[in-house]
Amino acid sequence: MNMSTAFVLTIVIALGTYLLRAVPALLLADRELPVPVQRALRNVGPAVLAALVVVSVASTADGGIEVEVAEVAALVAAGVVAWWRRNLIWSLLAGMAALWVTLVLV
């Protein structure tokens, strides 16, 4: 495959991906989502963040599982603040602060 073919193929795939995401959003833009869907969508952000945190904390480059002390401290701090304040931003800030402090001290 030469360079121009690869470039055209990349553009076509990018446009296809964009259209697959944009068309449903544009077609449904003026409609109200049902209440159960709205309630379920509130959990998407925290669920994605939790999945990203678990993968980044528990996996290593060679595919093994290893958890550091700083990561556990950050997870505990974020979990306590999330339970106490019920606020995603405050729990993120507490977790990051605990991670940085623990990394400096350990």
C-alpha positions as CSV (number, residue, x, y, z in Angstrom):
1,M,0.0,0.0,0.0
2,N,1.5,3.3,-1.0
3,M,1.3,6.6,1.0
4,S,-1.6,8.2,-0.9
5,T,-3.8,5.1,-0.5
6,A,-3.1,4.9,3.2
7,F,-3.9,8.6,3.5
8,V,-7.2,8.3,1.6
9,L,-8.1,5.2,3.6
10,T,-7.4,7.0,6.9
11,I,-9.6,10.0,5.9
12,V,-12.5,7.6,4.8
13,I,-12.3,5.7,8.1
14,A,-12.2,9.0,10.1
15,L,-15.2,10.4,8.3
16,G,-17.1,7.1,8.8
17,T,-16.3,7.1,12.5
18,Y,-17.3,10.7,12.8
19,L,-20.6,10.1,11.0
20,L,-21.4,7.1,13.1
21,R,-21.1,9.3,16.2
22,A,-22.6,12.5,14.9
23,V,-25.7,11.4,13.0
24,P,-27.5,9.8,16.0
25,A,-26.7,12.8,18.1
26,L,-28.0,15.2,15.5
27,L,-31.1,13.2,14.8
28,L,-32.0,12.9,18.5
29,A,-30.9,16.4,19.5
30,D,-34.4,17.9,19.8
31,R,-35.9,14.9,21.7
32,E,-36.2,14.4,25.4
33,L,-34.5,11.2,26.8
34,P,-36.7,9.0,28.9
35,V,-36.3,9.3,32.6
36,P,-34.7,5.8,33.1
37,V,-32.1,6.6,30.5
38,Q,-31.3,10.0,32.1
39,R,-30.9,8.2,35.4
40,A,-28.6,5.6,33.9
41,L,-26.5,8.2,32.1
42,R,-25.6,9.8,35.4
43,N,-23.5,6.8,36.2
44,V,-21.5,6.7,33.0
45,G,-18.9,9.2,34.0
46,P,-18.1,7.7,37.4
47,A,-18.1,4.2,35.9
48,V,-15.7,5.1,33.2
49,L,-13.5,6.9,35.6
50,A,-13.5,3.9,38.0
51,A,-12.6,1.5,35.1
52,L,-9.7,3.7,34.0
53,V,-8.4,3.9,37.6
54,V,-8.6,0.2,38.2
55,V,-6.8,-0.6,34.9
56,S,-4.1,2.0,35.5
57,V,-3.5,1.1,39.1
58,A,-3.6,-2.7,38.9
59,S,-1.8,-3.4,35.6
60,T,1.9,-3.4,34.7
61,A,3.7,-3.2,31.4
62,D,4.2,-7.0,31.3
63,G,0.6,-7.7,31.9
64,G,0.9,-8.6,35.6
65,I,-0.9,-7.1,38.5
66,E,1.0,-4.9,40.9
67,V,-0.3,-2.2,43.3
68,E,1.9,0.4,44.9
69,V,1.5,2.0,48.4
70,A,0.9,5.4,46.9
71,E,-1.8,4.1,44.6
72,V,-3.6,2.5,47.5
73,A,-3.4,5.6,49.6
74,A,-4.8,7.7,46.7
75,L,-7.7,5.2,46.2
76,V,-8.5,5.2,49.9
77,A,-8.4,9.0,50.2
78,A,-10.6,9.4,47.1
79,G,-13.0,6.7,48.3
80,V,-13.4,8.3,51.7
81,V,-14.0,11.8,50.2
82,A,-16.4,10.4,47.7
83,W,-18.4,8.7,50.4
84,W,-18.3,11.8,52.7
85,R,-18.9,14.6,50.2
86,R,-20.6,12.8,47.4
87,N,-18.7,14.9,44.9
88,L,-16.6,13.5,42.0
89,I,-14.3,16.6,41.8
90,W,-13.5,16.6,45.5
91,S,-12.7,12.9,45.5
92,L,-10.5,13.4,42.4
93,L,-8.6,16.2,44.1
94,A,-8.2,14.3,47.4
95,G,-7.0,11.2,45.5
96,M,-4.4,13.2,43.5
97,A,-3.2,15.0,46.6
98,A,-2.8,11.8,48.5
99,L,-0.9,10.2,45.6
100,W,1.5,13.2,45.2
101,V,2.1,13.4,49.0
102,T,2.7,9.7,49.3
103,L,5.0,9.6,46.3
104,V,7.1,12.4,47.8
105,L,7.2,10.7,51.3
106,V,7.8,7.1,50.2
